[in-house]
Amino acid sequence: MPDLPAPEELPLEVLLRLARREIEDDYGDAPRPALVALHRRPTQEVFDRAAALVRNSDATQRELGVQVLRELGDEQPDGCRPFRDETVALLRARLRDETDPAVVRWIVSALGYHHGGEALSQVVALAGHPDDRVRFHVAAALPSLVDLDHVEPEAADALIRLCHDEDDETRFYALYAATREIAGLDVQAVTELTARLADDSDEQVRAMAVAHHEAIREVRELLTGAFEPGDTTGSYDHLIGPVLVTLDWAGDADDARLWLDDEIRRHLGTAAERLDTSSVADRLVTWWADKERHTWT
């Protein structure tokens, strides 16, 4: 019996038929080889075919088109995927008229994957959508759509609301975004948020809220003690978000020290010239390694 061709070798129309079947027979994290093969073929032909599907009258075909465009091609050095601008424009137009929740949720996700910040207002408007999976995808996409340093007020408000969503998974992702991904949220708002979620019904949400609430207090003490002992005005509170996000994303201790020093200097501006920021970065890394039981080397 001859060997079957690999998915990458199949004609486009065959891959699309197989990918539709994968979408219709969705079993959670089950492999989707046909869809992956399409993602690895970022050609004009594939884009055009997927774009046509997005405009199809059949909701499943539209969902297929969106899922193909969502990860079509790898991110380039500039952070964008091939056909980024065309994809975002197409999906924004589709989102204005789309009524099928399954298609809406994947459009939101795809806009996040393409860093479609120009669609932020459309996505924020869906934070109260009746479908819980749409709200989940809004929470997951927002970190890729907002200005991470200066979060747009409507996006910040939507994210805080999603942290209180009735769906556990949506709450978790929204809180993760607010505490681990978006550095520019108002620290007082995050402090109040984590205090309110300290008795959440979901164990994961509760644990994350309690840990982050305590981390805010400890980082505030470390920064104040290092830069201006005795200060009670919160002069360095604007550094707390960037510090905690940087520590969470750093791959090792050396990266963490370097990134923290850069972030602290960037946010302090000229005031950093009179401060020993590298020493503070080192103290923060030591604190985090002990707190999180990191095995940094």
CYANA upper distance limits for C-alpha pairs under 8 A (distance plus 0.5 A):
  5 PRO  CA      9 GLU  CA      6.54
  5 PRO  CA     10 LEU  CA      7.29
  6 ALA  CA     10 LEU  CA      7.44
  7 PRO  CA     15 LEU  CA      7.72
  7 PRO  CA     33 PRO  CA      7.15
  7 PRO  CA     34 ALA  CA      6.41
  7 PRO  CA     37 ALA  CA      6.45
  8 GLU  CA     34 ALA  CA      8.48
  8 GLU  CA     37 ALA  CA      5.75
  8 GLU  CA     38 LEU  CA      8.25
  8 GLU  CA     40 ARG  CA      8.46
 10 LEU  CA     14 VAL  CA      6.90
 10 LEU  CA     15 LEU  CA      6.82
 11 PRO  CA     15 LEU  CA      6.87
 12 LEU  CA     16 LEU  CA      6.72
 12 LEU  CA     38 LEU  CA      8.40
 12 LEU  CA     46 VAL  CA      7.92
 13 GLU  CA     17 ARG  CA      6.79
 14 VAL  CA     18 LEU  CA      6.75
 15 LEU  CA     19 ALA  CA      6.41
 15 LEU  CA     34 ALA  CA      5.92
 15 LEU  CA     35 LEU  CA      7.87
 15 LEU  CA     37 ALA  CA      8.19
 15 LEU  CA     38 LEU  CA      7.56
 16 LEU  CA     20 ARG  CA      6.59
 16 LEU  CA     34 ALA  CA      7.87
 16 LEU  CA     35 LEU  CA      8.20
 16 LEU  CA     38 LEU  CA      8.42
 17 ARG  CA     21 ARG  CA      6.93
 18 LEU  CA     22 GLU  CA      6.83
 18 LEU  CA     34 ALA  CA      6.43
 18 LEU  CA     35 LEU  CA      8.44
 19 ALA  CA     23 ILE  CA      6.79
 19 ALA  CA     32 ARG  CA      7.70
 19 ALA  CA     33 PRO  CA      8.39
 19 ALA  CA     34 ALA  CA      5.55
 19 ALA  CA     35 LEU  CA      5.55
 19 ALA  CA     64 LEU  CA      7.88
 20 ARG  CA     24 GLU  CA      6.67
 20 ARG  CA     60 THR  CA      8.09
 20 ARG  CA     61 GLN  CA      7.91
 20 ARG  CA     64 LEU  CA      6.61
 21 ARG  CA     25 ASP  CA      6.49
 22 GLU  CA     26 ASP  CA      6.51
 22 GLU  CA     32 ARG  CA      6.59
 22 GLU  CA     34 ALA  CA      8.27
 22 GLU  CA     35 LEU  CA      8.27
 23 ILE  CA     64 LEU  CA      7.68
 24 GLU  CA     60 THR  CA      8.30
 26 ASP  CA     30 ALA  CA      7.84
 32 ARG  CA     36 VAL  CA      6.70
 33 PRO  CA     37 ALA  CA      6.54
 34 ALA  CA     38 LEU  CA      6.84
 35 LEU  CA     39 HIS  CA      6.84
 35 LEU  CA     68 VAL  CA      7.19
 36 VAL  CA     40 ARG  CA      6.84
 37 ALA  CA     41 ARG  CA      7.08
 38 LEU  CA     42 PRO  CA      8.00
 38 LEU  CA     46 VAL  CA      7.93
 38 LEU  CA     68 VAL  CA      7.11
 38 LEU  CA     72 LEU  CA      7.65
 39 HIS  CA     68 VAL  CA      6.74
 39 HIS  CA     69 LEU  CA      8.16
 39 HIS  CA     71 GLU  CA      6.12
 39 HIS  CA     72 LEU  CA      4.76
 39 HIS  CA     73 GLY  CA      6.06
 40 ARG  CA     72 LEU  CA      7.18
 40 ARG  CA     73 GLY  CA      6.15
 40 ARG  CA     74 ASP  CA      8.27
 41 ARG  CA     46 VAL  CA      7.50
 41 ARG  CA     72 LEU  CA      7.66
 41 ARG  CA     73 GLY  CA      7.21
 42 PRO  CA     46 VAL  CA      6.97
 42 PRO  CA     47 PHE  CA      7.49
 42 PRO  CA     72 LEU  CA      6.00
 42 PRO  CA     73 GLY  CA      5.40
 42 PRO  CA     82 PRO  CA      7.34
 43 THR  CA     47 PHE  CA      6.81
 44 GLN  CA     48 ASP  CA      6.50
 45 GLU  CA     49 ARG  CA      6.66
 46 VAL  CA     50 ALA  CA      6.58
 47 PHE  CA     51 ALA  CA      6.47
 47 PHE  CA     69 LEU  CA      7.49
 47 PHE  CA     72 LEU  CA      8.38
 47 PHE  CA     83 PHE  CA      8.14
 48 ASP  CA     52 ALA  CA      6.70
 49 ARG  CA     53 LEU  CA      6.91
 49 ARG  CA     65 GLY  CA      8.32
 50 ALA  CA     54 VAL  CA      6.87
 50 ALA  CA     64 LEU  CA      8.11
 50 ALA  CA     65 GLY  CA      4.85
 50 ALA  CA     66 VAL  CA      7.61
 50 ALA  CA     68 VAL  CA      6.87
 50 ALA  CA     69 LEU  CA      7.07
 51 ALA  CA     55 ARG  CA      7.32
 51 ALA  CA     65 GLY  CA      6.75
 51 ALA  CA     66 VAL  CA      8.37
 51 ALA  CA     69 LEU  CA      8.27
 51 ALA  CA     87 THR  CA      8.47
 51 ALA  CA     90 LEU  CA      8.00
 52 ALA  CA     56 ASN  CA      7.03
 52 ALA  CA     65 GLY  CA      7.98
 53 LEU  CA     61 GLN  CA      6.05
 53 LEU  CA     62 ARG  CA      5.67
 53 LEU  CA     64 LEU  CA      7.61
 53 LEU  CA     65 GLY  CA      5.33
 53 LEU  CA     66 VAL  CA      8.44
 54 VAL  CA     61 GLN  CA      7.46
 54 VAL  CA     62 ARG  CA      4.68
 54 VAL  CA     63 GLU  CA      7.53
 54 VAL  CA     64 LEU  CA      8.14
 54 VAL  CA     65 GLY  CA      5.43
 54 VAL  CA     66 VAL  CA      6.60
 54 VAL  CA     94 ARG  CA      7.97
 55 ARG  CA     62 ARG  CA      6.92
 55 ARG  CA     94 ARG  CA      8.00
 56 ASN  CA     61 GLN  CA      6.75
 56 ASN  CA     62 ARG  CA      6.24
 57 SER  CA     61 GLN  CA      8.28
 57 SER  CA     62 ARG  CA      8.05
 58 ASP  CA     62 ARG  CA      6.87
 59 ALA  CA     63 GLU  CA      6.64
 59 ALA  CA    100 ASP  CA      7.35
 59 ALA  CA    103 VAL  CA      7.43
 60 THR  CA     64 LEU  CA      6.64
 60 THR  CA    103 VAL  CA      8.37
 61 GLN  CA     65 GLY  CA      6.72
 62 ARG  CA     66 VAL  CA      6.75
 62 ARG  CA    103 VAL  CA      7.20
 63 GLU  CA     67 GLN  CA      6.61
 63 GLU  CA    102 ALA  CA      7.50
 63 GLU  CA    103 VAL  CA      5.45
 63 GLU  CA    106 TRP  CA      7.48
 64 LEU  CA     68 VAL  CA      6.68
 65 GLY  CA     69 LEU  CA      6.81
 66 VAL  CA     70 ARG  CA      6.45
 66 VAL  CA     91 LEU  CA      8.33
 66 VAL  CA    103 VAL  CA      8.01
 66 VAL  CA    106 TRP  CA      6.97
 66 VAL  CA    107 ILE  CA      6.70
 66 VAL  CA    110 ALA  CA      7.55
 67 GLN  CA     71 GLU  CA      7.71
 67 GLN  CA    106 TRP  CA      7.11
 67 GLN  CA    110 ALA  CA      7.81
 68 VAL  CA     72 LEU  CA      6.53
 69 LEU  CA     87 THR  CA      7.39
 69 LEU  CA    110 ALA  CA      7.68
 70 ARG  CA    106 TRP  CA      8.42
 70 ARG  CA    107 ILE  CA      8.42
 70 ARG  CA    109 SER  CA      7.84
 70 ARG  CA    110 ALA  CA      4.79
 70 ARG  CA    111 LEU  CA      7.99
 70 ARG  CA    113 TYR  CA      6.82
 70 ARG  CA    114 HIS  CA      7.82
 71 GLU  CA     81 ARG  CA      8.31
 71 GLU  CA    110 ALA  CA      7.97
 71 GLU  CA    113 TYR  CA      7.54
 72 LEU  CA     81 ARG  CA      7.56
 72 LEU  CA     82 PRO  CA      7.55
 73 GLY  CA     81 ARG  CA      6.34
 73 GLY  CA     82 PRO  CA      6.46
 74 ASP  CA     81 ARG  CA      6.17
 74 ASP  CA     82 PRO  CA      7.98
 75 GLU  CA     79 GLY  CA      5.86
 75 GLU  CA     80 CYS  CA      5.57
 75 GLU  CA     81 ARG  CA      4.91
 75 GLU  CA     82 PRO  CA      8.00
 76 GLN  CA     80 CYS  CA      5.89
 76 GLN  CA     81 ARG  CA      6.36
 76 GLN  CA     82 PRO  CA      8.21
 80 CYS  CA     84 ARG  CA      6.71
 80 CYS  CA    114 HIS  CA      6.93
 80 CYS  CA    115 HIS  CA      8.03
 81 ARG  CA    114 HIS  CA      7.13
 83 PHE  CA     87 THR  CA      6.41
 84 ARG  CA     88 VAL  CA      6.66
 84 ARG  CA    114 HIS  CA      6.57
 85 ASP  CA     89 ALA  CA      6.70
 86 GLU  CA     90 LEU  CA      6.60
 87 THR  CA     91 LEU  CA      6.58
 87 THR  CA    114 HIS  CA      8.48
 88 VAL  CA     92 ARG  CA      6.51
 88 VAL  CA    111 LEU  CA      6.80
 88 VAL  CA    114 HIS  CA      7.59
 88 VAL  CA    116 GLY  CA      6.48
 88 VAL  CA    119 ALA  CA      8.33
 89 ALA  CA     93 ALA  CA      6.79
 90 LEU  CA     94 ARG  CA      6.77
 91 LEU  CA     95 LEU  CA      6.45
 91 LEU  CA    107 ILE  CA      6.75
 91 LEU  CA    111 LEU  CA      7.85
 92 ARG  CA     96 ARG  CA      7.05
 92 ARG  CA    119 ALA  CA      6.96
 92 ARG  CA    122 GLN  CA      8.36
 93 ALA  CA     97 ASP  CA      7.87
 94 ARG  CA     98 GLU  CA      6.38
 95 LEU  CA    104 VAL  CA      7.12
 95 LEU  CA    107 ILE  CA      7.49
 95 LEU  CA    122 GLN  CA      8.41
 98 GLU  CA    103 VAL  CA      7.76
 98 GLU  CA    104 VAL  CA      6.92
 99 THR  CA    103 VAL  CA      8.34
 99 THR  CA    104 VAL  CA      7.59
100 ASP  CA    104 VAL  CA      6.70
101 PRO  CA    105 ARG  CA      6.56
101 PRO  CA    131 ASP  CA      7.13
101 PRO  CA    134 VAL  CA      7.22
102 ALA  CA    106 TRP  CA      7.07
102 ALA  CA    134 VAL  CA      8.28
103 VAL  CA    107 ILE  CA      6.68
104 VAL  CA    108 VAL  CA      6.79
104 VAL  CA    134 VAL  CA      7.26
105 ARG  CA    109 SER  CA      6.79
105 ARG  CA    133 ARG  CA      7.06
105 ARG  CA    134 VAL  CA      5.02
105 ARG  CA    135 ARG  CA      8.41
105 ARG  CA    137 HIS  CA      6.47
105 ARG  CA    138 VAL  CA      8.32
106 TRP  CA    110 ALA  CA      6.44
106 TRP  CA    137 HIS  CA      8.20
107 ILE  CA    111 LEU  CA      6.62
108 VAL  CA    112 GLY  CA      6.94
108 VAL  CA    123 VAL  CA      6.99
108 VAL  CA    134 VAL  CA      8.23
108 VAL  CA    137 HIS  CA      6.80
108 VAL  CA    138 VAL  CA      6.86
108 VAL  CA    141 ALA  CA      7.31
109 SER  CA    113 TYR  CA      6.84
109 SER  CA    137 HIS  CA      6.25
109 SER  CA    138 VAL  CA      7.87
109 SER  CA    140 ALA  CA      8.02
109 SER  CA    141 ALA  CA      6.33
110 ALA  CA    114 HIS  CA      6.74
111 LEU  CA    115 HIS  CA      6.57
111 LEU  CA    116 GLY  CA      5.51
111 LEU  CA    117 GLY  CA      8.47
111 LEU  CA    119 ALA  CA      7.90
111 LEU  CA    141 ALA  CA      7.92
111 LEU  CA    145 LEU  CA      8.45
112 GLY  CA    116 GLY  CA      6.59
112 GLY  CA    140 ALA  CA      8.43
112 GLY  CA    141 ALA  CA      5.06
112 GLY  CA    142 LEU  CA      7.45
112 GLY  CA    143 PRO  CA      8.38
112 GLY  CA    144 SER  CA      5.70
112 GLY  CA    145 LEU  CA      6.64
113 TYR  CA    141 ALA  CA      8.08
113 TYR  CA    144 SER  CA      7.68
115 HIS  CA    144 SER  CA      5.70
115 HIS  CA    145 LEU  CA      6.00
116 GLY  CA    120 LEU  CA      7.80
116 GLY  CA    144 SER  CA      8.11
116 GLY  CA    145 LEU  CA      6.37
117 GLY  CA    144 SER  CA      7.92
117 GLY  CA    145 LEU  CA      4.75
117 GLY  CA    146 VAL  CA      6.75
118 GLU  CA    145 LEU  CA      8.32
119 ALA  CA    123 VAL  CA      6.82
119 ALA  CA    145 LEU  CA      8.21
120 LEU  CA    124 VAL  CA      6.51
120 LEU  CA    142 LEU  CA      8.30
120 LEU  CA    145 LEU  CA      6.50
120 LEU  CA    146 VAL  CA      7.61
120 LEU  CA    155 ALA  CA      8.16
121 SER  CA    125 ALA  CA      6.68
121 SER  CA    154 GLU  CA      8.45
121 SER  CA    155 ALA  CA      8.46
122 GLN  CA    126 LEU  CA      7.46
123 VAL  CA    127 ALA  CA      7.70
123 VAL  CA    138 VAL  CA      6.89
123 VAL  CA    142 LEU  CA      8.49
124 VAL  CA    138 VAL  CA      7.69
124 VAL  CA    154 GLU  CA      7.70
124 VAL  CA    155 ALA  CA      6.57
124 VAL  CA    158 ALA  CA      6.80
126 LEU  CA    134 VAL  CA      7.81
126 LEU  CA    135 ARG  CA      7.21
126 LEU  CA    138 VAL  CA      7.52
127 ALA  CA    134 VAL  CA      8.36
127 ALA  CA    135 ARG  CA      5.83
127 ALA  CA    138 VAL  CA      6.76
127 ALA  CA    139 ALA  CA      8.29
127 ALA  CA    158 ALA  CA      6.63
127 ALA  CA    159 LEU  CA      8.50
127 ALA  CA    161 ARG  CA      8.45
127 ALA  CA    162 LEU  CA      7.40
128 GLY  CA    135 ARG  CA      7.27
129 HIS  CA    134 VAL  CA      7.07
129 HIS  CA    135 ARG  CA      6.65
130 PRO  CA    134 VAL  CA      8.45
130 PRO  CA    135 ARG  CA      8.44
131 ASP  CA    135 ARG  CA      7.15
132 ASP  CA    136 PHE  CA      6.61
132 ASP  CA    167 ASP  CA      7.08
132 ASP  CA    170 THR  CA      8.06
133 ARG  CA    137 HIS  CA      6.70
133 ARG  CA    170 THR  CA      8.44
134 VAL  CA    138 VAL  CA      6.78
135 ARG  CA    139 ALA  CA      6.86
135 ARG  CA    162 LEU  CA      8.03
135 ARG  CA    170 THR  CA      7.20
136 PHE  CA    140 ALA  CA      6.80
136 PHE  CA    169 GLU  CA      7.50
136 PHE  CA    170 THR  CA      4.98
136 PHE  CA    173 TYR  CA      7.77
136 PHE  CA    174 ALA  CA      8.49
137 HIS  CA    141 ALA  CA      6.40
137 HIS  CA    170 THR  CA      8.48
138 VAL  CA    142 LEU  CA      6.56
139 ALA  CA    143 PRO  CA      8.47
139 ALA  CA    159 LEU  CA      7.08
139 ALA  CA    162 LEU  CA      7.25
139 ALA  CA    170 THR  CA      7.06
139 ALA  CA    173 TYR  CA      6.53
139 ALA  CA    174 ALA  CA      5.41
139 ALA  CA    177 ALA  CA      7.89
140 ALA  CA    173 TYR  CA      6.52
140 ALA  CA    174 ALA  CA      7.35
140 ALA  CA    177 ALA  CA      7.79
141 ALA  CA    145 LEU  CA      7.16
142 LEU  CA    146 VAL  CA      6.60
142 LEU  CA    155 ALA  CA      7.97
142 LEU  CA    159 LEU  CA      8.29
142 LEU  CA    177 ALA  CA      8.33
143 PRO  CA    148 LEU  CA      7.67
143 PRO  CA    177 ALA  CA      6.81
143 PRO  CA    181 GLU  CA      6.97
143 PRO  CA    182 ILE  CA      6.65
146 VAL  CA    151 VAL  CA      6.35
146 VAL  CA    152 GLU  CA      7.13
146 VAL  CA    155 ALA  CA      7.66
147 ASP  CA    151 VAL  CA      5.52
147 ASP  CA    152 GLU  CA      7.31
147 ASP  CA    184 GLY  CA      8.46
148 LEU  CA    182 ILE  CA      5.80
148 LEU  CA    183 ALA  CA      6.45
148 LEU  CA    184 GLY  CA      5.95
149 ASP  CA    182 ILE  CA      8.06
149 ASP  CA    183 ALA  CA      6.60
149 ASP  CA    184 GLY  CA      4.71
149 ASP  CA    185 LEU  CA      8.22
150 HIS  CA    184 GLY  CA      5.80
150 HIS  CA    185 LEU  CA      7.83
151 VAL  CA    155 ALA  CA      7.30
151 VAL  CA    156 ALA  CA      6.74
151 VAL  CA    184 GLY  CA      6.35
151 VAL  CA    185 LEU  CA      6.70
152 GLU  CA    156 ALA  CA      6.73
153 PRO  CA    157 ASP  CA      6.62
154 GLU  CA    158 ALA  CA      6.67
155 ALA  CA    159 LEU  CA      6.62
156 ALA  CA    160 ILE  CA      6.75
156 ALA  CA    185 LEU  CA      7.42
157 ASP  CA    161 ARG  CA      6.77
158 ALA  CA    162 LEU  CA      6.69
159 LEU  CA    163 CYS  CA      6.81
159 LEU  CA    174 ALA  CA      6.51
159 LEU  CA    175 LEU  CA      8.50
159 LEU  CA    178 ALA  CA      7.72
160 ILE  CA    164 HIS  CA      7.55
160 ILE  CA    174 ALA  CA      8.00
160 ILE  CA    175 LEU  CA      8.47
160 ILE  CA    178 ALA  CA      8.35
160 ILE  CA    193 LEU  CA      7.91
161 ARG  CA    165 ASP  CA      7.11
162 LEU  CA    170 THR  CA      7.20
162 LEU  CA    171 ARG  CA      6.35
162 LEU  CA    174 ALA  CA      6.29
163 CYS  CA    170 THR  CA      7.76
163 CYS  CA    171 ARG  CA      4.90
163 CYS  CA    172 PHE  CA      7.56
163 CYS  CA    173 TYR  CA      8.42
163 CYS  CA    174 ALA  CA      5.60
163 CYS  CA    175 LEU  CA      5.93
164 HIS  CA    171 ARG  CA      6.43
165 ASP  CA    170 THR  CA      6.93
165 ASP  CA    171 ARG  CA      5.94
166 GLU  CA    170 THR  CA      8.44
166 GLU  CA    171 ARG  CA      7.99
167 ASP  CA    171 ARG  CA      6.81
168 ASP  CA    172 PHE  CA      6.70
168 ASP  CA    202 ASP  CA      6.96
168 ASP  CA    205 VAL  CA      8.39
169 GLU  CA    173 TYR  CA      6.74
170 THR  CA    174 ALA  CA      6.54
171 ARG  CA    175 LEU  CA      6.53
171 ARG  CA    205 VAL  CA      7.61
172 PHE  CA    176 TYR  CA      6.52
172 PHE  CA    204 GLN  CA      7.67
172 PHE  CA    205 VAL  CA      5.89
173 TYR  CA    177 ALA  CA      6.61
174 ALA  CA    178 ALA  CA      6.70
175 LEU  CA    179 THR  CA      6.57
175 LEU  CA    205 VAL  CA      7.87
175 LEU  CA    208 MET  CA      8.42
175 LEU  CA    209 ALA  CA      8.20
176 TYR  CA    180 ARG  CA      5.86
176 TYR  CA    181 GLU  CA      7.42
176 TYR  CA    208 MET  CA      8.39
177 ALA  CA    181 GLU  CA      5.31
177 ALA  CA    182 ILE  CA      6.43
178 ALA  CA    182 ILE  CA      6.08
178 ALA  CA    183 ALA  CA      8.30
178 ALA  CA    185 LEU  CA      7.65
178 ALA  CA    190 VAL  CA      7.83
179 THR  CA    183 ALA  CA      8.05
179 THR  CA    190 VAL  CA      8.06
179 THR  CA    212 HIS  CA      7.55
179 THR  CA    241 GLY  CA      8.07
179 THR  CA    244 LEU  CA      8.30
179 THR  CA    245 VAL  CA      7.67
180 ARG  CA    244 LEU  CA      7.57
180 ARG  CA    245 VAL  CA      5.55
180 ARG  CA    248 ASP  CA      7.07
181 GLU  CA    245 VAL  CA      6.36
182 ILE  CA    241 GLY  CA      8.10
182 ILE  CA    245 VAL  CA      7.64
183 ALA  CA    241 GLY  CA      4.94
183 ALA  CA    242 PRO  CA      5.19
183 ALA  CA    243 VAL  CA      8.48
183 ALA  CA    244 LEU  CA      8.27
183 ALA  CA    245 VAL  CA      6.45
184 GLY  CA    238 HIS  CA      8.47
184 GLY  CA    241 GLY  CA      6.80
184 GLY  CA    242 PRO  CA      7.60
185 LEU  CA    189 ALA  CA      7.95
185 LEU  CA    190 VAL  CA      7.56
185 LEU  CA    241 GLY  CA      7.65
186 ASP  CA    190 VAL  CA      6.90
186 ASP  CA    238 HIS  CA      8.20
187 VAL  CA    191 THR  CA      6.50
187 VAL  CA    237 ASP  CA      7.26
187 VAL  CA    238 HIS  CA      7.46
187 VAL  CA    240 ILE  CA      7.64
187 VAL  CA    241 GLY  CA      7.23
188 GLN  CA    192 GLU  CA      6.70
189 ALA  CA    193 LEU  CA      6.55
190 VAL  CA    194 THR  CA      6.58
191 THR  CA    195 ALA  CA      6.74
191 THR  CA    213 HIS  CA      6.46
191 THR  CA    216 ILE  CA      7.77
192 GLU  CA    196 ARG  CA      6.78
193 LEU  CA    197 LEU  CA      6.83
193 LEU  CA    209 ALA  CA      8.49
194 THR  CA    198 ALA  CA      6.61
194 THR  CA    209 ALA  CA      5.07
194 THR  CA    210 VAL  CA      7.02
194 THR  CA    212 HIS  CA      7.44
194 THR  CA    213 HIS  CA      6.07
195 ALA  CA    209 ALA  CA      7.53
195 ALA  CA    210 VAL  CA      7.71
195 ALA  CA    213 HIS  CA      7.08
196 ARG  CA    200 ASP  CA      8.32
197 LEU  CA    205 VAL  CA      7.70
197 LEU  CA    206 ARG  CA      6.46
197 LEU  CA    209 ALA  CA      6.35
197 LEU  CA    210 VAL  CA      8.22
198 ALA  CA    206 ARG  CA      5.56
198 ALA  CA    207 ALA  CA      7.87
198 ALA  CA    209 ALA  CA      6.06
198 ALA  CA    210 VAL  CA      5.82
199 ASP  CA    206 ARG  CA      6.44
200 ASP  CA    205 VAL  CA      7.00
200 ASP  CA    206 ARG  CA      5.59
201 SER  CA    205 VAL  CA      8.42
201 SER  CA    206 ARG  CA      7.68
202 ASP  CA    206 ARG  CA      6.55
203 GLU  CA    207 ALA  CA      6.54
204 GLN  CA    208 MET  CA      6.67
205 VAL  CA    209 ALA  CA      6.60
206 ARG  CA    210 VAL  CA      6.68
207 ALA  CA    211 ALA  CA      6.61
208 MET  CA    212 HIS  CA      6.55
209 ALA  CA    213 HIS  CA      6.51
210 VAL  CA    214 GLU  CA      6.83
211 ALA  CA    215 ALA  CA      6.64
212 HIS  CA    216 ILE  CA      6.64
213 HIS  CA    217 ARG  CA      7.20
214 GLU  CA    218 GLU  CA      6.81
215 ALA  CA    219 VAL  CA      6.48
216 ILE  CA    220 ARG  CA      6.57
216 ILE  CA    240 ILE  CA      7.11
217 ARG  CA    221 GLU  CA      6.86
218 GLU  CA    222 LEU  CA      6.73
219 VAL  CA    223 LEU  CA      6.53
219 VAL  CA    240 ILE  CA      6.91
219 VAL  CA    284 LEU  CA      8.22
220 ARG  CA    224 THR  CA      6.49
220 ARG  CA    234 GLY  CA      8.35
220 ARG  CA    236 TYR  CA      7.82
220 ARG  CA    237 ASP  CA      6.95
220 ARG  CA    240 ILE  CA      7.21
221 GLU  CA    225 GLY  CA      6.31
222 LEU  CA    226 ALA  CA      6.58
222 LEU  CA    284 LEU  CA      8.01
223 LEU  CA    227 PHE  CA      6.44
223 LEU  CA    228 GLU  CA      8.33
223 LEU  CA    236 TYR  CA      7.17
223 LEU  CA    280 VAL  CA      7.95
224 THR  CA    228 GLU  CA      5.62
224 THR  CA    229 PRO  CA      6.04
224 THR  CA    230 GLY  CA      7.80
224 THR  CA    231 ASP  CA      6.96
224 THR  CA    234 GLY  CA      8.48
224 THR  CA    235 SER  CA      8.43
224 THR  CA    236 TYR  CA      7.25
225 GLY  CA    229 PRO  CA      4.91
225 GLY  CA    230 GLY  CA      7.71
226 ALA  CA    280 VAL  CA      7.11
227 PHE  CA    275 LEU  CA      7.53
231 ASP  CA    235 SER  CA      7.99
236 TYR  CA    240 ILE  CA      7.88
238 HIS  CA    242 PRO  CA      8.30
239 LEU  CA    243 VAL  CA      6.51
239 LEU  CA    264 ILE  CA      7.23
239 LEU  CA    267 HIS  CA      7.51
240 ILE  CA    244 LEU  CA      6.71
241 GLY  CA    245 VAL  CA      6.62
242 PRO  CA    246 THR  CA      6.43
242 PRO  CA    263 GLU  CA      7.35
242 PRO  CA    264 ILE  CA      8.32
243 VAL  CA    247 LEU  CA      6.65
243 VAL  CA    260 LEU  CA      6.96
243 VAL  CA    263 GLU  CA      8.03
243 VAL  CA    264 ILE  CA      8.10
244 LEU  CA    248 ASP  CA      6.63
245 VAL  CA    249 TRP  CA      6.82
246 THR  CA    250 ALA  CA      6.52
246 THR  CA    256 ALA  CA      7.45
246 THR  CA    259 TRP  CA      7.37
246 THR  CA    260 LEU  CA      6.94
247 LEU  CA    256 ALA  CA      6.46
247 LEU  CA    260 LEU  CA      7.99
247 LEU  CA    285 VAL  CA      7.81
247 LEU  CA    288 TRP  CA      7.73
250 ALA  CA    255 ASP  CA      6.35
250 ALA  CA    256 ALA  CA      5.53
250 ALA  CA    259 TRP  CA      8.23
251 GLY  CA    255 ASP  CA      6.84
251 GLY  CA    256 ALA  CA      7.66
252 ASP  CA    256 ALA  CA      6.65
252 ASP  CA    296 TRP  CA      5.59
252 ASP  CA    297 THR  CA      7.11
253 ALA  CA    257 ARG  CA      6.67
253 ALA  CA    285 VAL  CA      7.13
253 ALA  CA    296 TRP  CA      5.83
253 ALA  CA    297 THR  CA      6.76
254 ASP  CA    258 LEU  CA      6.75
254 ASP  CA    297 THR  CA      8.48
255 ASP  CA    259 TRP  CA      6.39
256 ALA  CA    260 LEU  CA      6.28
256 ALA  CA    281 ALA  CA      8.44
256 ALA  CA    285 VAL  CA      7.12
257 ARG  CA    261 ASP  CA      6.58
257 ARG  CA    278 SER  CA      7.80
257 ARG  CA    281 ALA  CA      5.88
257 ARG  CA    282 ASP  CA      6.32
257 ARG  CA    285 VAL  CA      7.00
258 LEU  CA    262 ASP  CA      6.79
258 LEU  CA    281 ALA  CA      8.36
259 TRP  CA    263 GLU  CA      6.54
260 LEU  CA    264 ILE  CA      6.46
260 LEU  CA    281 ALA  CA      6.10
261 ASP  CA    265 ARG  CA      6.61
261 ASP  CA    277 THR  CA      6.33
261 ASP  CA    278 SER  CA      5.95
261 ASP  CA    280 VAL  CA      8.43
261 ASP  CA    281 ALA  CA      6.08
262 ASP  CA    266 ARG  CA      6.51
263 GLU  CA    267 HIS  CA      6.71
264 ILE  CA    268 LEU  CA      6.55
264 ILE  CA    272 ALA  CA      8.24
264 ILE  CA    277 THR  CA      7.46
265 ARG  CA    269 GLY  CA      6.35
265 ARG  CA    272 ALA  CA      5.91
265 ARG  CA    277 THR  CA      7.61
268 LEU  CA    272 ALA  CA      5.93
271 ALA  CA    275 LEU  CA      7.81
272 ALA  CA    276 ASP  CA      8.20
272 ALA  CA    277 THR  CA      7.47
276 ASP  CA    280 VAL  CA      7.16
277 THR  CA    281 ALA  CA      6.60
278 SER  CA    282 ASP  CA      6.74
279 SER  CA    283 ARG  CA      6.84
280 VAL  CA    284 LEU  CA      6.70
281 ALA  CA    285 VAL  CA      6.72
282 ASP  CA    286 THR  CA      6.78
283 ARG  CA    287 TRP  CA      6.68
284 LEU  CA    288 TRP  CA      6.59
285 VAL  CA    289 ALA  CA      6.51
286 THR  CA    290 ASP  CA      6.82
287 TRP  CA    291 LYS  CA      6.60
288 TRP  CA    292 GLU  CA      6.30
288 TRP  CA    293 ARG  CA      8.36
288 TRP  CA    294 HIS  CA      8.16
289 ALA  CA    293 ARG  CA      5.97
289 ALA  CA    294 HIS  CA      5.25
289 ALA  CA    295 THR  CA      7.77
289 ALA  CA    296 TRP  CA      7.67
290 ASP  CA    294 HIS  CA      7.34
